[in-house]
């Protein structure tokens, strides 16, 4: 898009482009999402940025009306397999917060300077600035949805100090943390206790229509006892599952009923530092950063797919909450996965209903399943890095590494690539006509399967 096209999107308040770019107004010092309901500024006063971090880095503050930091992420990061796309997926997963820029660069196979240069050149912000913008958003969510102590929120959001936290919140939101909290009325002790016992309420934003029924049907058909469950009747179901996270464990719940442009969720964590990672894994599982307008436009032009696209607008290609777990489940099947959970799964300190375990780690399985050579080989490869399925993994390399393992054929490798790695452009059957579905072949396969 050129700048004139972007301005036309802003003038028409087109929500299709929320998260794809941001605009800032020089006369007010505010940056917004394209669909902001405020009066459209004059063209000469508008600047455009590819990321919220770039707008913040240029001194602009987040709009209080449209909350641009809460928009879905750009679908480009799911499609792209280059260094920038992989870096953005890993930053979203909290790699910079946990391992710093050197850790991010090492995972990408580049020097820190190269990563910094490429991100700055394309996105207008480096990895530190991008992670900082994400930390600020996490902090705002905690301030406005819980009554947890401010100091606890600062470190849970990934900030290194309370001073850094205070300075960042003032710069981005032009308010103190206390002022943000006062607006939401989350200052009572009772609310703080509720956040610790019942979890953090969240709204998981998505772009355009969302075919929730089909997504929940798929998840309901795949549930593994003790780590997952789907309760309720179609149209009002709740999906719940346990998560193994970098600092602890979590239990998440997502409601099927879409409240406008988001799904309601609740996350309970043993360590709040895992919030950003848990949210990103839910976003990948429910494919919330997809661009249904682009997908439906491309696939709807195909006579074979057009009826399904019309009947199911906003159909998603779900990912996986735990890529390594999904790879193991693909290999052993549902019944095999339940046996592994029963025999080797970690028991939760505080079970919640039917959720009692966390899926076993690959390192544990590698040393425990001697009777299954294929499972042992996969678990060992996942544990020692021979197969990488993290958010920034190279998808081609991962698929080739999987195919070298016993027991994993092309169909299984393609499924893992689609779900565990979130690749939107996979056709396991390699149909000749699928070339015209690019880069959304995974969505086409979903339509054909229904």
C-alpha angles and dihedrals in degrees: 000000000000121000094261091055090048091051090051089053089052092047091053092042089233109190091195088082098048106129093012091088140345132221129211131200114222095202094057103029090230130128124205146178116260093254095055108144093218121110110287109254123229114275094240090060096050128097125183128219132186093220140024088239090060091052091048091048089056091056101262123139127221117264114251094213104050100025095215092192090067098060123114115270121259114278087223091081090061093047101042121083097184127105095271094051093046091046092052092051091050094046087053089053090056099252094139091050092052103033106016127227093304089058091050092048092048092053090050094047094238135105119265089246093054093049091047092050096048095047093046092048095052105026103028091237137072128232094270092053092045092050090046091055089051092049090052091053092049090049092051091051091052093045093051100039103037139035095223114145113276092237090054091049092051094058094036088058091055101257117146094219142010090244092056089048093051094046093049095048091050092048097047101035101024088230137089120253088252091055092051090051094047091056091059097040096229100138103108124110090228090060091051091053090048092054090054095046105034101024139243117307113225141176111221105207122215134183121246126333119353122207094211097165094062093046093050091045089057094047092045091054092052103046118138114209118250094019102049140029139168117207132186137033124303109282093030104046128137122213115208131180145156123249135205106217136181095262103025143318135301144196118214132188127192125187121225096216107091111219098209109290099359146050118235114237141171125206126195115192135184087211120029091210086078094064097098092047093046092051093049092050090052090049090054093045092053094035092233097161094060122121103230092180093061093040095049093044093054098041094039089064090065112087091215094054101032097089092052093046091052092047096045110033112184096022109175134212101224120218130199132277090214114023095196091049090050092052091053092046090051090055100044101030129227098297091046091050091053090053091051091051092049094048104034109011120121112250114232116243088227113026116209116210109298092349106097108140145042118226111263119262119250092242091059093047093048090063098038109047102064091147091065111057095183093052091044091052093049094046091048092049091050092047097048097039097253085126116033119196101164122129094273100040119136101252097208093049092047093051093049091048090051092050090056090061122089116256097021115105131180094276094052092044091050091050091050090048091051098045109022095039096033095230108172094197110062128124109178092195093050093221114194091228090054091081089080090055093062131159089019104051093129089061091048090053089052091054091048091051094057 
